[in-house]
Amino acid sequence: MIGGGVVGSSVAYFASDLCPGARVCVVEPDSTYEFASTLRASGGCRVQFTCPENIDMSLASLAFIRNFSKTMSLPDRPAEIDWVEGGYLFIVPPAQLKALEANVGIQRSRGCEVNVLSPAGLKERFPSISVDGLGGGALTPRDGWCDPNGLLWGFRRKAQAQGVTYVDDRVVGADVTATEVKALRLASGTRIEAAHVVNAAGAWAGDVAAMFGMPLPVAPLRRFEHYFTAGAPMERLPYVKDLQRMAFRSEGAGFSGGVVDGDAPRGFDFDVDHGYFERVVWPAIAHRFPPLEAAKCHRTWSGLYEQCELDGNPVIGRWNRRLRNLYTVAGFSGHGMMHAPAAGRAIAELIAHGRYTTIDLARLGYERVEDNVPYREKGIL
Ligand SMILES: Cc1cc2nc3c(=O)[nH]c(=O)nc-3n(C[C@H](O)[C@H](O)[C@H](O)COP(=O)(O)OP(=O)(O)OC[C@H]3O[C@@H](n4cnc5c(N)ncnc54)[C@H](O)[C@@H]3O)c2cc1C
């Protein structure tokens, strides 16, 4: 595994589970995870997608996450992830209501619990909301959020307990033939031979893929997350999202979230724009929830989305047309924490059985990149 964030650690855990006796090794240069996306994530997990693969990965991952502390605790170490079943609420203007209802139809057909709320229903349920300009909303009550740090370390510790080795080093090159990867070269000079290699390097996955001669359209996209409190008492909110990419939820005595700027320049930029909350986030949240007129931002941090520039969906699978033992699991574009359990298991299935045995993720494979055929989500990102 190249990269030991939540995705690489999930692959490592499932690989050691599905391939007993295999020697599984994760190369991760920074075990403090200072810049890793996982530790900067907001923790949200939701089923409100439109691609069946994303919905199915969410359902499987949510089931795994709900049971995480039971499945992943070690005799001497609990695996707490502070799961909060706070729900997700997508809100749309009248012109988008039909599309939202169509999305809900897809979600229900795959077994999701979703309630469609009228503006009056929204107001009754969430008294602070202003329903001005809203056609309705979709509430998924079994969605929620967890602690991304706990999730990553739960996977990592359990993987280590199952024999996985974490190597404190950086992959800087690879030895490849015309059809397969033979070995990885590390910054320390060490060479690791491997039968299977997995690129799980998050926002760095594009650079890592280039070491194998693989063009992977995954780029770092800076996103701000803010912790803020209301000026007046308010009810607790689910994870609220709208079409302008406002996204926030209750957290402790306040709220956590922001407004995603999908046009932010790509690059490894962690600088914080301290004017962003007042300029962009505050007008959006105060318009929709008037008690947030007097919101106070206490902290802003930045992190990277590993943005798939082709279509915003992850690339998951083997490089079937060239290096057949090189696997990619990256480009989640803001959904990698919630999909880490299912995606990790999927890659482990490919390694162990040569095919998917639980969720068929073939449509998320690298072939769509090679053929330049985007596969997009239709719902809110
Ligand atoms: C502000 C913010 C909020 C978010 N909110 C959510 C959310 O609510 N829900 C959700 O599901 N997702 C969310 N995300 C997205 C989520 O954080 C990512 O999709 C997820 O963490 C990706 O995990 P990863 O393991 O692939 O990447 P990372 O956690 O970044 O791990 C990649 C690892 O690869 C290592 N690496 C890099 N280069 C090399 C190399 N050459 N050799 C070896 N290792 C290398 C890095 O050191 C790093 O530790 C959010 C992201 C941000 C920034």
The ligand as a Gaussian input file, in Angstrom:
#p B3LYP/6-31G(d) Opt

LIG

0 1
 C      -12.027000      19.948000       5.040000
 C      -12.355000      18.564000       4.566000
 C      -13.563000      17.973000       4.922000
 C      -13.864000      16.687000       4.478000
 N      -15.038000      16.118000       4.889000
 C      -15.316000      14.849000       4.541000
 C      -16.498000      14.217000       5.002000
 O      -17.319000      14.820000       5.695000
 N      -16.706000      12.924000       4.650000
 C      -15.832000      12.228000       3.852000
 O      -16.088000      11.062000       3.557000
 N      -14.697000      12.793000       3.409000
 C      -14.432000      14.090000       3.720000
 N      -13.293000      14.680000       3.260000
 C      -12.455000      13.931000       2.306000
 C      -11.586000      12.913000       3.027000
 O      -10.821000      13.574000       4.009000
 C      -10.679000      12.197000       2.042000
 O      -11.424000      11.744000       0.935000
 C       -9.997000      10.979000       2.690000
 O       -9.437000      11.331000       3.919000
 C       -8.945000      10.392000       1.767000
 O       -8.213000       9.455000       2.501000
 P       -6.820000       8.936000       1.958000
 O       -6.348000       7.892000       2.903000
 O       -6.971000       8.576000       0.521000
 O       -5.910000      10.229000       1.951000
 P       -4.928000      10.829000       3.123000
 O       -5.596000      10.805000       4.447000
 O       -4.453000      12.152000       2.619000
 O       -3.754000       9.784000       3.130000
 C       -2.856000       9.700000       2.052000
 C       -1.513000       9.341000       2.636000
 O       -0.606000       9.102000       1.559000
 C        0.674000       9.459000       2.028000
 N        1.577000       9.635000       0.890000
 C        1.644000      10.694000       0.033000
 N        2.631000      10.521000      -0.851000
 C        3.219000       9.326000      -0.571000
 C        4.306000       8.598000      -1.124000
 N        5.012000       9.063000      -2.173000
 N        4.664000       7.410000      -0.558000
 C        3.946000       6.916000       0.489000
 N        2.902000       7.566000       1.052000
 C        2.550000       8.762000       0.535000
 C        0.436000      10.749000       2.808000
 O        1.476000      10.985000       3.740000
 C       -0.918000      10.475000       3.469000
 O       -0.793000      10.075000       4.811000
 C      -12.954000      15.959000       3.671000
 C      -11.733000      16.557000       3.322000
 C      -11.438000      17.829000       3.762000
 C      -10.131000      18.438000       3.370000

